[in-house]
Amino acid sequence: MQTLMNYDAYKSGLIMMPGGIASLITVIFIGRVSKKLGFKILIIFGVIIGLYALYLMEQINLTASPYFLLLGRVLIGLGLPLIFIPINVIAFIFLKNEDMGEASGVLNFARSIGGSFGISLMASTMLAHREAFHRDVLVSNITASNPIFQNYLHILSSYLFTYGGFNPTICYNKAIGLINNTINAQSTIMAFQDDFHLMMYIILVFLIFLPFIKTKTQKMQKIIISEM
């Protein structure tokens, strides 16, 4: 939002904040709802909400409205607790009380490693590679024989010459610079689209392993109530 859409920090924070509020609301009520539906059903709901949120975010572009971004954040805020809280509870249901401390340390360590790996994969490696790929594709169309590019370049140069007061050479160079900035922004936003698309498939892993999860209802309820 700040880098590509030129939002300031305050506006970006206002858009991000409802996602945290949605997560807080979900956490408050998840203990009560789990008694009626069970944790497997909650995970399914969480996955469905997460998939829809990622589907929306996959369609993000540079002209997306703040309300579109806010909706995606709210849906993610609603869906993630429905996935992670039941998983955290299920991780302890077959353990003895004396093993809880060590299990908690292992779980936190695994979560930290998984989070670091996921951020590195999605935010660094995947994003950088897809950005470079899309930039190469877009730049391949910027040729002297492309009439659309030549016409756009002429319009930009003429605008800068008329309203900027620059000489033709400077106008041409500035127009090339503006086109380059547009290509960079478009290739980056398309890389984000690819990231969200990949995450849609990754989140389906929850559904694949869900039938293999064993639960003990009474013990699970005691754990979730104590954590709430």
N, C-alpha and C positions, 0 to 999 in steps of 0.2 A: 504493500500500500504506500509506504513512504518512498521507496526507491523508484517504482514504476508509475504510480498514479499521483505522485506528488502530494500525498496527504501529509499533514503535519502530525506530530506525535500525539497531540490531544485528540484529533479526530480518529486516528488509528486506534488509540486506547478506548475510545467510546465504542468503536465497532467490535473490538476484541472482548470488552467487558461482559456483554450479555452471555457469552459462551461460558464464562466462569460462574455466572449466576445460575445458568441452566444446570451446570454440573452440581452446584450446591443444592438446588431444589431436588434433583434426582437422588442425591445421596441421602437427603432427609427422609424421603419416602420409600427408598428401596427396601429397607428392612421390613416394613409392613406389607408391601406388595409381594415380597418373596415368600411370605407365608401362604399366600393364596395361589401364586403361579409357579413357584419353584425357580431355582436358579438357572436351569437349562433354558426355560422359556424367556427369562430375562436376558440371557446371553443372545438368544435368537433375535429378540426385539432390538437389542443393542447393535447387533451386526446389521440388521435391516436399516436402522436409522443411520448407522455409519456409512453403509453403502450408498444410501440416497444422498447424504451430505457430500460424499466424495464425488458422486455423479454430478451434483450441482457445481461443485468447485472445479470439476474437470472442464466445465464450460466457461470458466472465467476468462475475461479478456480485459484489455486496457480501458474499455468504456463501461465496465461493470459498475452498477450503482452501489452506493454504500449499503443499501437495504439487502441487496443480493449477497454481499459479503457477510453481513450481519446474520442472515438466515443460515448460511453455511456454518458459521461459528456456533450458533445456538443449537443446531442439529448435532454437531459434533460434541458439544457440551452435554447434550442429553444422552447421546449414545455411548460414549466412552465409559461412564460409571456403570452402565448396565452390563458392560463386558468385564471390566477389570475388578470390580468389587466381588462379584461371584467367583471369579477365577482365584482371587486371593483367598477367599473363604474355603473354596474347594481344596486348595493346596494344603490345608491343615486338618481336614476332617478325619483322616485316618491315622493321625499322629498321636502319640502319648503326650501328656501334659509336659513331661520333663524334656521332650524333644522340641517343644515349641520355639524356644529361644534360638537354637541352632537353625531350625527350619526358617525362621524369620530372617536370619542373617543371610542364608543361602538365597532365599527368594528376593531379598533386596539387592543382593549382588547380581543375580541373574537379570533383574529388572534394569539395573544400571548398565550392565553390559549390553543387554538387548536395546535399550534406549540409545546408548552411544553408537552402537552399530547401525541402528536404523537411521539416526540423524546423519551419520557419516555417509551412509549409502544414498539416502534420498536427497539430502540438502547439499551434499558436496559432489559425490561421484556422479550419480544419476543426473542431477540438475546441470552440472557442468558439461557432461557429455552430450546431453540432449540439446542444450543451448548451442554448443558448437555445431551439432548436426543441423539444426534448423537454420543457423546463420549461414552455413555453407549452401544450403538449399536456396535460401532467399537471395544470397549474393550472386548465385549462378544466373539469376534472372536480370541482374543489373549489367546490361551490356549496351554497347553503342547501337546495336541493331534492334533493341527493344523499343518500339514506338511509345509504349505506355511510360516507361522510365524517362525517355527523352522529353516527352510532353510534360511530365511532372517536374522534371528538372528545369525546364524552361519556365513553367509557371512560378516555381519557387524563386528562380533567379530574377524574374521580372518583378515579383512582389518585393523582394529585397532591394532591387534597384529603384523602384518607385517610392517605397515608403521608408527605406532605410538610408537612402542617400549614399550607398556604396558604389564604387566603380564596378564595371562588369566582371572583372577578374575576381574581386573579393566576393561579389554576389554569387558567382559560380562556386567558389570554394565553400562559402557558407551554406549554400544549398546542398552540396555534397555532404557536408557535416551533418546537416539536419536529417538527410536521408539515412546516413549511417546510424545516427541515434535512434531513428525509427526502427531500423533493422535490428539493432541491439535489443530494444524494448520488446519487439515482437518475438524475437527468438527466445528471449527469457520467459515471456508469458507462456509461450508454447511448451517450453521445457517444464514449467509448473503444471501445465495441463497433463503432460506425460507422467509426471510424478503422481498426481492424483489418480490417474488411470491405473498405474501400477499398484497403488495402495488399495484400489478397489479389489484387485485379485488377491492381494496379501491378506486382507481382512477375511476373505472366504476361508482361510485356514481354520478359523474358529469353528465354522460349520462342519468342516471335514472331521475334526477331532471331537466334536461335541458328543456324538453317540457313544464314544468310548469313556466318557467321564462317569465315574461312579459317585454317588452321593449318599449321605446319611442325613435324612431330613432333620431329625431332632437335634443332632449335634451341630449341624450347620446353623440352625436357628439360634442356638445358644451363642455360637461364635459371632454371628452377625449382630445380635442384640448387644453383646458385650462391646463390640467395636463401635457401634453407633453411640 
